[in-house]
Amino acid sequence: MNRNGFTLAEMVAVIAILMILALLSTPFVKGYIDDSYNGKAQVFLRQLNEARLNFEKDYPGTTVQGDFDYEVTGSCNDINSIYGSNNIVSPAMLVRCNYIKVPTDLQGRYSFKVGSASASCSACTNSMVSMSGDNKAGIYQGKCACADALGSFFKENMD
């Protein structure tokens, strides 16, 4: 008798092998995903510092300070009401005035601070911008990095 095709036992064996391979490779894939988000967050940290420097150069006497918020509303015209009063503006102004774009895929993974260090960073006491991994940051949860006023970059447990 000439049969074409595979038996049920052969198909079950192949599927079982594929499931075992997928199960074993999942932690490695998750690690690569965490690494890619961490790399993107570090690039954004440097861009945030550059945006802060450029903004403060364009608006002399202002200081950008506070937590970076992913949900930004308003326009750059708001600078007219802030400029001249206490001269401290939030990092949202960097987005409103098109100094930097919002990386929404980092939301929930990383927190960014401008003008102050993250509480979990002991190496970042004099930093101008800092980031720390949040609950979705995977292997980078609770770890941080920062840049000082000159743009020097420091990482604490980020490798």
Rosetta constraint file for C-alpha pairs under 8 A:
AtomPair CA 6 CA 10 HARMONIC 6.25 0.50
AtomPair CA 6 CA 11 HARMONIC 6.72 0.50
AtomPair CA 7 CA 11 HARMONIC 6.45 0.50
AtomPair CA 8 CA 12 HARMONIC 6.19 0.50
AtomPair CA 9 CA 13 HARMONIC 6.16 0.50
AtomPair CA 10 CA 14 HARMONIC 6.30 0.50
AtomPair CA 11 CA 15 HARMONIC 6.21 0.50
AtomPair CA 12 CA 16 HARMONIC 6.04 0.50
AtomPair CA 13 CA 17 HARMONIC 6.27 0.50
AtomPair CA 14 CA 18 HARMONIC 6.26 0.50
AtomPair CA 15 CA 19 HARMONIC 6.13 0.50
AtomPair CA 16 CA 20 HARMONIC 6.27 0.50
AtomPair CA 17 CA 21 HARMONIC 6.27 0.50
AtomPair CA 18 CA 22 HARMONIC 6.15 0.50
AtomPair CA 19 CA 23 HARMONIC 6.09 0.50
AtomPair CA 20 CA 24 HARMONIC 6.20 0.50
AtomPair CA 21 CA 25 HARMONIC 6.16 0.50
AtomPair CA 22 CA 26 HARMONIC 6.16 0.50
AtomPair CA 25 CA 29 HARMONIC 6.34 0.50
AtomPair CA 26 CA 30 HARMONIC 6.14 0.50
AtomPair CA 27 CA 31 HARMONIC 6.12 0.50
AtomPair CA 28 CA 32 HARMONIC 6.32 0.50
AtomPair CA 29 CA 33 HARMONIC 6.26 0.50
AtomPair CA 30 CA 34 HARMONIC 6.16 0.50
AtomPair CA 31 CA 35 HARMONIC 6.11 0.50
AtomPair CA 31 CA 138 HARMONIC 7.84 0.50
AtomPair CA 31 CA 139 HARMONIC 7.29 0.50
AtomPair CA 32 CA 36 HARMONIC 6.20 0.50
AtomPair CA 33 CA 37 HARMONIC 6.36 0.50
AtomPair CA 34 CA 38 HARMONIC 6.08 0.50
AtomPair CA 34 CA 137 HARMONIC 6.52 0.50
AtomPair CA 34 CA 138 HARMONIC 5.97 0.50
AtomPair CA 34 CA 139 HARMONIC 6.74 0.50
AtomPair CA 34 CA 140 HARMONIC 7.34 0.50
AtomPair CA 35 CA 39 HARMONIC 6.09 0.50
AtomPair CA 36 CA 40 HARMONIC 6.24 0.50
AtomPair CA 37 CA 41 HARMONIC 6.09 0.50
AtomPair CA 37 CA 106 HARMONIC 7.07 0.50
AtomPair CA 37 CA 137 HARMONIC 7.89 0.50
AtomPair CA 38 CA 42 HARMONIC 6.21 0.50
AtomPair CA 38 CA 137 HARMONIC 7.78 0.50
AtomPair CA 38 CA 140 HARMONIC 7.35 0.50
AtomPair CA 39 CA 43 HARMONIC 6.28 0.50
AtomPair CA 40 CA 44 HARMONIC 6.14 0.50
AtomPair CA 41 CA 45 HARMONIC 6.08 0.50
AtomPair CA 41 CA 106 HARMONIC 6.95 0.50
AtomPair CA 41 CA 110 HARMONIC 7.20 0.50
AtomPair CA 41 CA 131 HARMONIC 7.88 0.50
AtomPair CA 42 CA 46 HARMONIC 6.45 0.50
AtomPair CA 42 CA 145 HARMONIC 7.52 0.50
AtomPair CA 43 CA 47 HARMONIC 6.29 0.50
AtomPair CA 44 CA 48 HARMONIC 5.91 0.50
AtomPair CA 44 CA 103 HARMONIC 7.92 0.50
AtomPair CA 45 CA 49 HARMONIC 6.30 0.50
AtomPair CA 45 CA 112 HARMONIC 7.56 0.50
AtomPair CA 45 CA 129 HARMONIC 6.96 0.50
AtomPair CA 45 CA 130 HARMONIC 6.98 0.50
AtomPair CA 45 CA 131 HARMONIC 6.96 0.50
AtomPair CA 45 CA 146 HARMONIC 7.41 0.50
AtomPair CA 45 CA 147 HARMONIC 7.70 0.50
AtomPair CA 46 CA 50 HARMONIC 6.31 0.50
AtomPair CA 46 CA 147 HARMONIC 7.25 0.50
AtomPair CA 46 CA 151 HARMONIC 7.50 0.50
AtomPair CA 46 CA 153 HARMONIC 7.97 0.50
AtomPair CA 47 CA 51 HARMONIC 6.03 0.50
AtomPair CA 47 CA 100 HARMONIC 7.33 0.50
AtomPair CA 48 CA 52 HARMONIC 6.09 0.50
AtomPair CA 48 CA 100 HARMONIC 7.00 0.50
AtomPair CA 48 CA 129 HARMONIC 7.39 0.50
AtomPair CA 49 CA 53 HARMONIC 6.22 0.50
AtomPair CA 49 CA 128 HARMONIC 7.32 0.50
AtomPair CA 49 CA 129 HARMONIC 6.11 0.50
AtomPair CA 49 CA 147 HARMONIC 7.18 0.50
AtomPair CA 49 CA 151 HARMONIC 6.95 0.50
AtomPair CA 50 CA 54 HARMONIC 6.12 0.50
AtomPair CA 50 CA 151 HARMONIC 7.87 0.50
AtomPair CA 51 CA 55 HARMONIC 5.99 0.50
AtomPair CA 51 CA 94 HARMONIC 6.68 0.50
AtomPair CA 51 CA 99 HARMONIC 5.43 0.50
AtomPair CA 51 CA 100 HARMONIC 6.30 0.50
AtomPair CA 52 CA 56 HARMONIC 6.11 0.50
AtomPair CA 52 CA 64 HARMONIC 6.43 0.50
AtomPair CA 52 CA 91 HARMONIC 7.94 0.50
AtomPair CA 52 CA 94 HARMONIC 7.12 0.50
AtomPair CA 53 CA 57 HARMONIC 6.12 0.50
AtomPair CA 54 CA 58 HARMONIC 6.12 0.50
AtomPair CA 54 CA 99 HARMONIC 7.83 0.50
AtomPair CA 55 CA 59 HARMONIC 6.02 0.50
AtomPair CA 55 CA 94 HARMONIC 7.07 0.50
AtomPair CA 55 CA 99 HARMONIC 7.30 0.50
AtomPair CA 56 CA 60 HARMONIC 5.65 0.50
AtomPair CA 56 CA 61 HARMONIC 7.09 0.50
AtomPair CA 56 CA 62 HARMONIC 5.72 0.50
AtomPair CA 56 CA 63 HARMONIC 6.29 0.50
AtomPair CA 56 CA 64 HARMONIC 7.30 0.50
AtomPair CA 61 CA 87 HARMONIC 6.48 0.50
AtomPair CA 62 CA 83 HARMONIC 7.15 0.50
AtomPair CA 62 CA 87 HARMONIC 4.51 0.50
AtomPair CA 62 CA 88 HARMONIC 5.66 0.50
AtomPair CA 62 CA 89 HARMONIC 7.03 0.50
AtomPair CA 63 CA 87 HARMONIC 6.16 0.50
AtomPair CA 63 CA 88 HARMONIC 4.77 0.50
AtomPair CA 63 CA 89 HARMONIC 6.16 0.50
AtomPair CA 64 CA 88 HARMONIC 5.81 0.50
AtomPair CA 64 CA 89 HARMONIC 4.92 0.50
AtomPair CA 64 CA 90 HARMONIC 5.57 0.50
AtomPair CA 64 CA 91 HARMONIC 5.90 0.50
AtomPair CA 64 CA 114 HARMONIC 6.64 0.50
AtomPair CA 64 CA 115 HARMONIC 6.56 0.50
AtomPair CA 65 CA 88 HARMONIC 6.51 0.50
AtomPair CA 65 CA 89 HARMONIC 6.17 0.50
AtomPair CA 65 CA 90 HARMONIC 5.37 0.50
AtomPair CA 65 CA 91 HARMONIC 6.31 0.50
AtomPair CA 65 CA 113 HARMONIC 7.61 0.50
AtomPair CA 65 CA 114 HARMONIC 4.93 0.50
AtomPair CA 65 CA 115 HARMONIC 4.58 0.50
AtomPair CA 65 CA 116 HARMONIC 7.28 0.50
AtomPair CA 66 CA 90 HARMONIC 5.56 0.50
AtomPair CA 66 CA 91 HARMONIC 6.34 0.50
AtomPair CA 66 CA 113 HARMONIC 5.79 0.50
AtomPair CA 66 CA 114 HARMONIC 5.26 0.50
AtomPair CA 66 CA 115 HARMONIC 6.39 0.50
AtomPair CA 66 CA 116 HARMONIC 7.32 0.50
AtomPair CA 67 CA 90 HARMONIC 7.47 0.50
AtomPair CA 67 CA 91 HARMONIC 6.88 0.50
AtomPair CA 67 CA 111 HARMONIC 7.70 0.50
AtomPair CA 67 CA 112 HARMONIC 6.06 0.50
AtomPair CA 67 CA 113 HARMONIC 4.45 0.50
AtomPair CA 67 CA 114 HARMONIC 6.20 0.50
AtomPair CA 68 CA 90 HARMONIC 7.65 0.50
AtomPair CA 68 CA 91 HARMONIC 5.43 0.50
AtomPair CA 68 CA 92 HARMONIC 6.55 0.50
AtomPair CA 68 CA 111 HARMONIC 7.15 0.50
AtomPair CA 68 CA 112 HARMONIC 5.29 0.50
AtomPair CA 68 CA 113 HARMONIC 5.70 0.50
AtomPair CA 68 CA 114 HARMONIC 7.00 0.50
AtomPair CA 69 CA 91 HARMONIC 7.43 0.50
AtomPair CA 69 CA 92 HARMONIC 6.40 0.50
AtomPair CA 70 CA 102 HARMONIC 6.39 0.50
AtomPair CA 70 CA 103 HARMONIC 7.62 0.50
AtomPair CA 70 CA 104 HARMONIC 6.51 0.50
AtomPair CA 70 CA 107 HARMONIC 6.69 0.50
AtomPair CA 72 CA 92 HARMONIC 5.92 0.50
AtomPair CA 72 CA 95 HARMONIC 7.25 0.50
AtomPair CA 72 CA 96 HARMONIC 7.36 0.50
AtomPair CA 73 CA 96 HARMONIC 7.43 0.50
AtomPair CA 74 CA 78 HARMONIC 7.16 0.50
AtomPair CA 74 CA 96 HARMONIC 6.58 0.50
AtomPair CA 75 CA 93 HARMONIC 7.95 0.50
AtomPair CA 75 CA 96 HARMONIC 5.07 0.50
AtomPair CA 75 CA 97 HARMONIC 6.93 0.50
AtomPair CA 76 CA 93 HARMONIC 6.68 0.50
AtomPair CA 76 CA 96 HARMONIC 4.99 0.50
AtomPair CA 76 CA 97 HARMONIC 4.63 0.50
AtomPair CA 77 CA 81 HARMONIC 7.92 0.50
AtomPair CA 78 CA 82 HARMONIC 6.69 0.50
AtomPair CA 79 CA 83 HARMONIC 5.55 0.50
AtomPair CA 79 CA 93 HARMONIC 7.52 0.50
AtomPair CA 80 CA 84 HARMONIC 7.85 0.50
AtomPair CA 81 CA 85 HARMONIC 7.68 0.50
AtomPair CA 82 CA 86 HARMONIC 7.10 0.50
AtomPair CA 82 CA 87 HARMONIC 6.35 0.50
AtomPair CA 82 CA 88 HARMONIC 7.60 0.50
AtomPair CA 82 CA 89 HARMONIC 7.05 0.50
AtomPair CA 83 CA 87 HARMONIC 5.37 0.50
AtomPair CA 89 CA 93 HARMONIC 6.66 0.50
AtomPair CA 90 CA 94 HARMONIC 7.90 0.50
AtomPair CA 91 CA 95 HARMONIC 7.28 0.50
AtomPair CA 91 CA 114 HARMONIC 6.78 0.50
AtomPair CA 92 CA 96 HARMONIC 6.27 0.50
AtomPair CA 93 CA 97 HARMONIC 5.96 0.50
AtomPair CA 94 CA 98 HARMONIC 6.25 0.50
AtomPair CA 94 CA 99 HARMONIC 5.08 0.50
AtomPair CA 94 CA 100 HARMONIC 6.05 0.50
AtomPair CA 95 CA 99 HARMONIC 5.85 0.50
AtomPair CA 95 CA 100 HARMONIC 5.25 0.50
AtomPair CA 95 CA 101 HARMONIC 5.97 0.50
AtomPair CA 95 CA 102 HARMONIC 6.86 0.50
AtomPair CA 103 CA 107 HARMONIC 7.38 0.50
AtomPair CA 106 CA 110 HARMONIC 5.89 0.50
AtomPair CA 107 CA 111 HARMONIC 7.68 0.50
AtomPair CA 108 CA 134 HARMONIC 6.21 0.50
AtomPair CA 108 CA 135 HARMONIC 6.92 0.50
AtomPair CA 108 CA 136 HARMONIC 5.98 0.50
AtomPair CA 108 CA 137 HARMONIC 7.78 0.50
AtomPair CA 109 CA 133 HARMONIC 5.84 0.50
AtomPair CA 109 CA 134 HARMONIC 4.85 0.50
AtomPair CA 109 CA 135 HARMONIC 6.31 0.50
AtomPair CA 109 CA 136 HARMONIC 4.62 0.50
AtomPair CA 109 CA 137 HARMONIC 4.51 0.50
AtomPair CA 109 CA 141 HARMONIC 7.96 0.50
AtomPair CA 110 CA 131 HARMONIC 6.45 0.50
AtomPair CA 110 CA 132 HARMONIC 5.57 0.50
AtomPair CA 110 CA 133 HARMONIC 4.57 0.50
AtomPair CA 110 CA 134 HARMONIC 5.10 0.50
AtomPair CA 110 CA 136 HARMONIC 7.98 0.50
AtomPair CA 110 CA 137 HARMONIC 6.71 0.50
AtomPair CA 111 CA 131 HARMONIC 5.41 0.50
AtomPair CA 111 CA 132 HARMONIC 5.44 0.50
AtomPair CA 111 CA 133 HARMONIC 6.55 0.50
AtomPair CA 111 CA 134 HARMONIC 6.62 0.50
AtomPair CA 112 CA 118 HARMONIC 7.97 0.50
AtomPair CA 112 CA 129 HARMONIC 7.13 0.50
AtomPair CA 112 CA 130 HARMONIC 5.63 0.50
AtomPair CA 112 CA 131 HARMONIC 4.38 0.50
AtomPair CA 112 CA 132 HARMONIC 6.77 0.50
AtomPair CA 113 CA 117 HARMONIC 6.65 0.50
AtomPair CA 113 CA 118 HARMONIC 6.72 0.50
AtomPair CA 113 CA 129 HARMONIC 5.55 0.50
AtomPair CA 113 CA 130 HARMONIC 5.24 0.50
AtomPair CA 113 CA 131 HARMONIC 6.33 0.50
AtomPair CA 114 CA 128 HARMONIC 5.71 0.50
AtomPair CA 114 CA 129 HARMONIC 4.40 0.50
AtomPair CA 114 CA 130 HARMONIC 6.62 0.50
AtomPair CA 115 CA 127 HARMONIC 7.06 0.50
AtomPair CA 115 CA 128 HARMONIC 4.47 0.50
AtomPair CA 115 CA 129 HARMONIC 5.87 0.50
AtomPair CA 116 CA 125 HARMONIC 7.86 0.50
AtomPair CA 116 CA 126 HARMONIC 7.57 0.50
AtomPair CA 116 CA 127 HARMONIC 6.25 0.50
AtomPair CA 116 CA 128 HARMONIC 5.80 0.50
AtomPair CA 116 CA 129 HARMONIC 6.51 0.50
AtomPair CA 116 CA 130 HARMONIC 7.26 0.50
AtomPair CA 117 CA 121 HARMONIC 6.87 0.50
AtomPair CA 117 CA 124 HARMONIC 5.70 0.50
AtomPair CA 117 CA 125 HARMONIC 5.89 0.50
AtomPair CA 117 CA 126 HARMONIC 7.10 0.50
AtomPair CA 117 CA 127 HARMONIC 5.65 0.50
AtomPair CA 117 CA 128 HARMONIC 7.03 0.50
AtomPair CA 117 CA 129 HARMONIC 6.70 0.50
AtomPair CA 117 CA 130 HARMONIC 5.54 0.50
AtomPair CA 117 CA 146 HARMONIC 7.43 0.50
AtomPair CA 118 CA 124 HARMONIC 7.41 0.50
AtomPair CA 118 CA 130 HARMONIC 5.89 0.50
AtomPair CA 118 CA 131 HARMONIC 6.54 0.50
AtomPair CA 118 CA 132 HARMONIC 6.62 0.50
AtomPair CA 118 CA 144 HARMONIC 7.41 0.50
AtomPair CA 120 CA 132 HARMONIC 7.45 0.50
AtomPair CA 120 CA 142 HARMONIC 6.86 0.50
AtomPair CA 120 CA 143 HARMONIC 7.17 0.50
AtomPair CA 120 CA 144 HARMONIC 6.89 0.50
AtomPair CA 121 CA 125 HARMONIC 7.39 0.50
AtomPair CA 121 CA 143 HARMONIC 7.61 0.50
AtomPair CA 121 CA 144 HARMONIC 5.87 0.50
AtomPair CA 121 CA 145 HARMONIC 7.23 0.50
AtomPair CA 121 CA 156 HARMONIC 6.88 0.50
AtomPair CA 123 CA 154 HARMONIC 7.26 0.50
AtomPair CA 123 CA 155 HARMONIC 7.91 0.50
AtomPair CA 123 CA 156 HARMONIC 6.83 0.50
AtomPair CA 124 CA 130 HARMONIC 7.48 0.50
AtomPair CA 124 CA 145 HARMONIC 7.52 0.50
AtomPair CA 124 CA 146 HARMONIC 5.98 0.50
AtomPair CA 124 CA 147 HARMONIC 7.69 0.50
AtomPair CA 124 CA 148 HARMONIC 7.86 0.50
AtomPair CA 124 CA 154 HARMONIC 7.36 0.50
AtomPair CA 126 CA 148 HARMONIC 6.37 0.50
AtomPair CA 127 CA 146 HARMONIC 6.05 0.50
AtomPair CA 127 CA 147 HARMONIC 5.45 0.50
AtomPair CA 127 CA 148 HARMONIC 4.15 0.50
AtomPair CA 127 CA 149 HARMONIC 6.63 0.50
AtomPair CA 128 CA 146 HARMONIC 7.45 0.50
AtomPair CA 128 CA 147 HARMONIC 6.02 0.50
AtomPair CA 128 CA 148 HARMONIC 4.97 0.50
AtomPair CA 128 CA 149 HARMONIC 5.47 0.50
AtomPair CA 129 CA 146 HARMONIC 5.57 0.50
AtomPair CA 129 CA 147 HARMONIC 5.47 0.50
AtomPair CA 129 CA 148 HARMONIC 6.84 0.50
AtomPair CA 130 CA 144 HARMONIC 7.18 0.50
AtomPair CA 130 CA 145 HARMONIC 5.71 0.50
AtomPair CA 130 CA 146 HARMONIC 3.99 0.50
AtomPair CA 130 CA 147 HARMONIC 6.41 0.50
AtomPair CA 131 CA 144 HARMONIC 5.44 0.50
AtomPair CA 131 CA 145 HARMONIC 5.45 0.50
AtomPair CA 131 CA 146 HARMONIC 6.20 0.50
AtomPair CA 132 CA 141 HARMONIC 7.39 0.50
AtomPair CA 132 CA 142 HARMONIC 6.03 0.50
AtomPair CA 132 CA 143 HARMONIC 5.52 0.50
AtomPair CA 132 CA 144 HARMONIC 4.13 0.50
AtomPair CA 132 CA 145 HARMONIC 6.61 0.50
AtomPair CA 133 CA 137 HARMONIC 5.25 0.50
AtomPair CA 133 CA 140 HARMONIC 5.47 0.50
AtomPair CA 133 CA 141 HARMONIC 4.29 0.50
AtomPair CA 133 CA 142 HARMONIC 4.97 0.50
AtomPair CA 133 CA 143 HARMONIC 5.49 0.50
AtomPair CA 133 CA 144 HARMONIC 6.34 0.50
AtomPair CA 134 CA 140 HARMONIC 7.95 0.50
AtomPair CA 134 CA 141 HARMONIC 5.23 0.50
AtomPair CA 134 CA 142 HARMONIC 6.32 0.50
AtomPair CA 135 CA 141 HARMONIC 5.90 0.50
AtomPair CA 136 CA 141 HARMONIC 7.08 0.50
AtomPair CA 137 CA 141 HARMONIC 4.87 0.50
AtomPair CA 140 CA 144 HARMONIC 7.95 0.50
AtomPair CA 140 CA 158 HARMONIC 6.64 0.50
AtomPair CA 143 CA 156 HARMONIC 6.52 0.50
AtomPair CA 143 CA 157 HARMONIC 5.89 0.50
AtomPair CA 143 CA 158 HARMONIC 6.10 0.50
AtomPair CA 144 CA 155 HARMONIC 6.40 0.50
AtomPair CA 144 CA 156 HARMONIC 5.62 0.50
AtomPair CA 144 CA 157 HARMONIC 7.07 0.50
AtomPair CA 144 CA 158 HARMONIC 6.58 0.50
AtomPair CA 145 CA 153 HARMONIC 7.47 0.50
AtomPair CA 145 CA 154 HARMONIC 5.61 0.50
AtomPair CA 145 CA 155 HARMONIC 4.28 0.50
AtomPair CA 145 CA 156 HARMONIC 5.80 0.50
AtomPair CA 145 CA 158 HARMONIC 7.16 0.50
AtomPair CA 146 CA 153 HARMONIC 5.88 0.50
AtomPair CA 146 CA 154 HARMONIC 5.32 0.50
AtomPair CA 146 CA 155 HARMONIC 6.54 0.50
AtomPair CA 147 CA 151 HARMONIC 5.34 0.50
AtomPair CA 147 CA 152 HARMONIC 5.27 0.50
AtomPair CA 147 CA 153 HARMONIC 4.43 0.50
AtomPair CA 147 CA 154 HARMONIC 6.08 0.50
AtomPair CA 148 CA 152 HARMONIC 5.48 0.50
AtomPair CA 148 CA 153 HARMONIC 6.85 0.50
AtomPair CA 155 CA 159 HARMONIC 7.98 0.50
